[in-house]
Amino acid sequence: MQFSGTVGANTTQRWFTHSWPVGWHVVWYMMPTSPQAGAPQLDWDVTVERASADKCTYWITVKNLTANPVTFEGRYAVLS
């Protein structure tokens, strides 16, 4: 599951994705899809909610570090 989004210039936006097994070790990455050379475009933070005994929700906050809108893909890797 990937998701895509756009973050406005110098703004922060939050997404969530739910019903993930709590036994999985999931790492999230944000990859800009709008090229801009010379400096980082995005920063992100991931927090977790234990939604039930066996499921969790990931809350993903993406910050645009530029003066232009940035489109991106949210990607993940399951490490266990």
N, C-alpha and C positions, 0 to 999 in steps of 0.2 A: 504494500500500500504506500503510495506516494501521494502527496498533495501539492498543489501549487497555489501561489498567492502573489499579491502585489502589495508592497508597503510604500506609502507615500513618502515624499521627501522629508528627511529628518523626523520621521515618526516611528512609533512602536505599535505593533498590532499583536493580538493574541489569538491562537487557535487551540482546539482540543481534539483529541482522538481517543475513543473509549473502547472498552471491552477487551483489553489486552490481558493475556494470562499473566498472573503475578509471578510465576516461575521463570519467565523469560527475562533475560538481561538485554534490554533494548537501548541502542545508542542512536541519537538523532543528529542529522546533518542538514544544513541549509545550503543549497547551491544556487547562486545567482544565475539567471538565464538571460539577463540583459547585460551585455558586455560593457565594462567601463574600466579601462586600464589605469594603473597608477596608485590605487589605494584600496583598502578593504571596503566592501559595500555593506555587509551585514554582520550583525552580532545576534546571538540567540541564547536563550536560557530555557531549560526544560525542568518542569516540576511535575510531581506525581501525586495523584489522589488514589487512595485505596478505596475503590467504589463498592467492593463486596469482598467476601472471603477469598474469591478466586479470580477477580478481575480488577484492573486498574485503568485509570484515565491519565493520559499525558497532556499537560498544558504547556504549549510551546509559545514563547514570546519572542518575536522577531523585531529587531531594531534596525532601521535603515540608517546607515552612517553617512549617507551622501545627500546632496542637494537636489537629487533627481529621484523619481519613482524607480523602484527596483522590483522586477519580477523574479521569482525564485521557485525552486522545487524543494519541498521538504522530503528528505530521504531518511531511511532508517536501516540499521543492521541488527539482527538478532544474534547475540554472541553466545547464547546457551539455549 
